[in-house]
Amino acid sequence: MLESANIQLNSDQLGQLWRYHSLLRMRNQDRDLTRIVGFENMVIKHYIDSMIVGDLITLPSPLLDLGTGAGFPGIPLKIRYPDLQIVLAESRPRRVVFLKDVCKELGLKKIEVFEHKIVSRSFGRPVAAVITRAVEEMDKTILRTSACVTGGSQLIFMKGPNVEPEIQSAMTRFADKFSLIVNKSYRLPHTSHQRRLVVLERID
């Protein structure tokens, strides 16, 4: 399934992904990690959906994964791109423990878990980009990350196909602070699942 999506992983990376999958399945019942539990759906909607972003844009580093939940898209991206420096932001305690266990079990380096809610006052460390996968409206993310997204930094939004009103609202409200540099519709390979990748770059 990965190869059909043009995602090439070596044996070590495949081993990490399988271990992650196993941990996700094993811990899901008591930690409410994901509602997607069928094997093919998990591969398509979690792993491929997360990893394919790297084929659409060059991912900046360090990268803050806002509202990562069970580790999406951060963990699959880290497995595919091991040199990427990633901060996983998640405030729910059970999921924080799960993320820390995953990083340890998979032997992941240059990755950390920020176990608090991201607001402008809680995370002020500059990052090259923030990535979110269907977390909230774009306006809210812009406000929440105002302290860590500085000039030249990017906001990478993984959205569904009907995101145009959000884009228009964000660009109207923050036209003096951000430029729209990517607005790309795409489909997950060999499925009917439509996606939209939107990237804003801070210009002030």
N, C-alpha and C positions, 0 to 999 in steps of 0.2 A: 504493500500500500504506500509506503514511503517512497519507494523507487518510482511508482507510477506518478507521484507528485514531484518527481525530479529532486527528491531530498536524499542525498547520499550520506550515510553515516558509516564509520568504520566499526569494527567489531566491539571495541571498547565503548563507543558511543551507544551502540545498540544495546549493549549490556546495561549501561546506565539508564537508558530509556525503559528497558524492561523492568529493572529494579524499581524505578519510579512508578511505573504502572502497577507493579505488584503492591507497593506500599500504599498507593492511592486506593486500590481495591480493598486492601486489608483494613485500612484505617477509616474508610468512608462511613461505615455504619455508626460509629460512636462519635465522629467528628464533623459530620455533615459537610464533606469536602466538595462533592459534586452530585448533581442530579442526573448526570449522563453516566450510565453504567454499562451499556452494551459495548462489547469490545470494538466493533467497527466504528460506532459513533464516537467512542473515546479517541480512537486513532485519528479520525477525520476532524472532529469538532474541537478537540483539545490539542493534540500533538501536531498534526499537519497545519491546522489553523494558526497555531502559534509560530511554528518554524518557517512557514512560507513567507512571512513578512521580510525575512532576510533576502529573499529573491526579488523583492519589489523596491527596496531602498537599501542604502548602506546604513547600518545601525551604528549610531555614535556610542561612545563609551567615555565615562561611566553612564549607565542607563538605569533610571529609577522606574521600577515596575509598580505603578500606583494601584492599590487595591488588588494585589496579586491573588488573593484567595488561597487556593491550593497550589499556586505556583504558575499560573498562566497569565501571560506568555513566558514569564521569566525563566522557569526551569527548562522547558524544551529549547528555548533560545540559547541558554547556557550550555546545554548538552551539544547542540549543533555548532555553536561558536564558542569554544572553551576560553578563548582569550578575551571575550567580552566581560567587562567589569559591571556587575549588576547589584543593585540594591532592591530587595524584595520588601515592599511596604505592605504590612498587614497588621491590623489592630486586634483581631479576634484571637483570644489566648489559645484555643485549641488548634487553630490553624497555624499560629506562630510556632507552637511546639512541633507540629507536623513538618513545617518548612525547615526548621533547624535539624530535625531528624533526617530529612531528605538530603540536605547539604552534607551532613556527616556521612550518611550511608553511601552516597554516590561519590564521595571524595571530591566535591566541587571546591575549586579555589577561586579567589577574587569574587566572592559573592557574600552578601550579608543580609540579615533580616532586620528591618527597622520595625519594631513591634509597637508602634503608636499610630494613631490616625494622622495622616498628612494634612497639616494646615500651614498657613504661611509662617506661623510662629514656632511650629514644632520641628520643621526641617528646613534649615537655611543653607545647607551645604550645596554649592553650585554643582550641577550635573550637566552633561552634554545634551541629555534628552530625557524626557519622561514618556513612558509608553503606558497606555491603558487599553483594556479590552472590555468594552461595553460596561463601564463602571458607572458613569453618570453623564449628564449633559456637558458639552464642551465648555460652556461658560463657567461652570462650577470648578472644573479642573483647572482652568486658567487662573482663577482666583486662589485656589488652594495651593498652587505651586509657584506663586509669585515670588517667593523668596529664593527658590533654588533654580528657577529658569531665568537666566540672565541673557544679555545680548549675544545672539548667535546660537543659543540653545534651542532645541526643538521640542514640540509636543506632538507625539505620535498617537493618533487615535485609530483603534481597530473597531470599526463600526459595522452595523447592518446597512442595507442598501438605501434606506429612507432617511438619510441623515442631512439632507440639504437644508431644512429649516434650522438645524443646529449650526451649520456652517455659516449661514447668512446672519444669524443672530450674533455669533462670535465675532465675525468679521466686521459687523456694524458697530458692535460695542467696543471692540479692541483694535480697531483699524490703525490706531496710532502706535500700537505696541507689537502687533504680529502681522506677518505676511503669510498668505497661503501658498505653500511651495509644492504640495502634492495633494491631488484629489483624484484618486484612482479607484475605479470599479473593477472588481475581479470576481472570479468564481473559484471555489475550491475544486481542484482537479477531479474530474469524473463524478461530480455531484451537481445538484441543482442549487447548492448553497451560495447565495450572492453575498459579497462583502464589499466594504468601502474602506480604503485606507486614506486617512486625511492627516497631513503633516503641516503644522504651523511653525514658523520660525520667529523668534523674538528679535525685533529690529531696533528697539529703543535702548 
